[in-house]
Amino acid sequence: MTVFFIGAGPGDPELLTLKAARIIGECPVCLYAGSLVPVEVVDCAPKNARVVDTAPMTLDETHAEITAAHAKGQNVARVHSGDPSLYGAIAEQIRLLRADGIEYEIIPGVPAYTAVAAALKQELTIPGIAQSIVLTRMSMKSTSMPAGETLENFAVSGTTLAIHLAIRNIREIERVLVPYYGVDCPVVVAYRASWPDQIIIRGTLGDIRKKVRAAKITRTALILLGPALKEQQDFVNSALYDPNMEHVLRNRKTPLVIGN
């Protein structure tokens, strides 16, 4: 049997990949993180599948479900929010699978920060302004951050920061980042991006805390900040489509057209 770690995307069931939907639809056992994955995502599980919300379960309890399925030769769809490679807590699950000789595969999903960019209707890598995105989080009550992975160190770059699991620490984010980005730096707080109750709040480092408090957002939010988030700005065009920039595909005399 095989355990499939599946990225469910940020919430919208239609953002589930075709491969992910197919595998969920084939597995007799489906374990999903119900606190972050809507039940609609796993509605495509087989009619008689064992579908379990693992939100209240421990690592050992979840692994016991997997080993029970393994004993029966049943494949398992292990469904996580976003992309499982990012804060998916799959490393410790994989360690247990390897110890027990259980095969596994990883199916990528749409990460939350890309869903936020889609909601904003903009690109996050703006030529001449920001060409990098730092994906990070803050410790708070979760696992400690490694030494050196601090907001101060990332802020030195001045690029776009995507801060997970930190909405309750927004005062500290403001305190740490204002000296690097300034009070007028654009900030976006996205609550449950792509869900029906999605909330997108735009502000600056100087006023975002007040806006978040007014909206009563205390969890399930992603914070994006940096100069690339400015709504109206002047920037140079990318060299990708510059007629003066030659590359191997632009040597064609006419565009390649497939079909009508």
N, C-alpha and C positions, 0 to 999 in steps of 0.2 A: 504494500500500500504506500501511498504518498500523502504527505501533508502539503497543501498548497497555501502559502502565505499570500493573501490576496489584498491588494490595495483597492479599497472601495471608493476612493476619491473623497472629496470634501463633504459630500452629503447628498447632492442631487443624484438620484438613482440613474438618470440618463448619462451621467459622467462615468459610470462603470464601463470598463473596456469590454469589447466583444469577447475577448478571451476569458476575462474574469467571469462574465455572465455565463459563458459556456461551462466553465469548470464548476461554478456553484450549482448550475443546473444538473451536473452529473454526479456530484458527491453525495453519498448517503448520510454523511455527517457534516454539519455546518456549525462552526463556532464563530460567533461574531461579537464584537465589542459594542454592545447596545447603547452605551453612554454616548458614543460618537458616531455610530453607524445606524442610520434609520432602518427599521425593519423592512421597508420597501426594497432595500438593496438585496435582501436575501429571499424575497418573495419568489425568485426564480429557482429556489431549491426544489428538489423532487418532492412530490406530494407526501410521500411517507418518510422523508428524511428526518433525522434527529437534528433539530435546530435549537441551539443553546445560546442564550445571552450570557457572555462571560464577564460582564461588567462587575458583578458582585463576587466573582471567583478569584481565588489565589492562583499563583503560578502552578503549584502542585495539583490543585483541583482541575485546572485546565489540561495539564499534562495527563492526568488520569483519564480524562475523556479521550485523549488521543491514543493512549496505550490500549484502552478498551476497544477502540475502533481498529487499532493495529492487530489486536488478537483475532478480530473477525475478518481481517483482510479488507477493511473499508477505507476508501480515500476520505480525507478530511479537508474541507474548505475552511481555512482559518482566516477570517475576514477582519481586516483592520481599516481604520479610517485613513484617508489621504494615501500616501505611498508608504509601504511598510518599512522602507529603508530609513525613514526620517521619524524619530521619536516613536517608533512602532513597538518598542520593547520586544523585538523578536530575537535579539541576540541570545538572551537567556533561555528562550524557548528552543532555539536551534541547538544550544549546548546540551540540553536534555535529550533532544532527538538524536544527536550524534552519539551520546552515551548509550542510548538504547538501540542504535543501529537502524533508526527509522529514516527513510528517505524523505526529502522535502524539496520543494521548488518555491521560487518567489515570483509573483506576478505583479508588476508595477502598477501604480495607480496615479491619478491626478493629485498633486500636492495642493494643500490649502492656499499657499501663497499665489499660485497661478490662478486659482479661482477668484481670489481677491483682485488680481490684476484684470481679469476678465470683467468683473463687476465694475471696476473703475474705467473700463474701456480704454486702456492705455498700455504702452510698453514700459517695462521696468528698466531696460538697458537703453538709455538715451545717449546717442553719440556725443562725445565731448563733455557729458555731464556725469554719467554713471554707467560703468560697464561691468559691474560686479554686484552680487547680492550675497550678503552674509546671512545665513540661516542659523539662528542661535536661540537660546532660551535663558531663563534665570532660575536659580536654584529654588528659592522659596521653600516649600515643603517637599519638593521632589528631590531626585538624585542631585548631589552636589556637582557643581561645574569643575572641570579640571583647572588647575592653576594655569594662569595665562589666558584662559578663555573668558575674558572680562569685557564688559561693554566699553570700558575705556580703551582697551587695546583695539577692539574692532572699530571704534569711533575715529581713531587716528586716520583711517582710510578715507573717511568722509563719504563713503558710498552708501547704498541702500541697505538698511537692516530690516530683516524679517524676524521679529521677536515672538517666539511661541511661549505659552504657559506663563505669561507675565502680567496679565491685565490687572491683577491685584497689587502689583508693584509699580504702577505707572508713576507714582510720585518719585520713586527712586530713579526710574528711567529718565524723568525730566531733570532731576538733580545732576545725574551723571553726564547726560548728553548735551545739555544746553551749552556748556563751555566749548564743545567741539562743533556743534551744528548751529547754535544760535536759537533764540526763542522763536524766530519766524520760520524755522525749518518745517516743511510740510509733514504731517503725520496722518495716517489712516488707521482707524481701529475697525476691524471687520468681525462682527459677531455672527457665528454660524454661516459662514460664506456658502452660498448656493442652496441653503435650506429655504423653505417657504417663509420663515420668519427672519431671514437675513437682515442685518442692520449694518450699514456702512456709515461711519462717522469720519468726516474730514475735519482737520484742525491743524494746529501748530504745536510745537513743543511748549509754547507758552499758554495754550488754552485747552489742549486736548483732555487734560485731567478733569476739568470742570465739565466738559461735554460728556465724558464717559460716566461721570457721577450722575449727571442729570438723566442719562439713559438707563441707569441702574444696571450696567453691564459688569458682571463680576466673574465670568468664566466663559470658556469656549470662544475665545477671541484671539485674533492674530493682530499684532501691531506691526505696521510697515512705516518706515520713516526714511527720509533722505531727500536731497534736492531733485531726484528724478520724479518725485510725486507731485511736483508743481503742475497745476492744471494747464496753464498757458506759459510757454517758454520758447525762446529762440534757441535753436541748436542746428548744427551742421547736418546735412544729409549723410546717411551711411554711404560708405564706398561700395556697398554691395551692388547697387544699380547705377553707379556713376558711369556714364558712357565713356569717360576718359580712363577708366580703370579696366585693363584687359585681364581676362582670365580665360581658361580653356573653354568654358561653355559659351562665352560671348564671341567666340570666333565664328559662330554660325551667322550666315547672311540673313536668315529669316528665323523667327521663333518656331520651335517645334510644337505643332498642334496635333493633338490626338482626338479624333472624332470631329464633330461639327463645331 
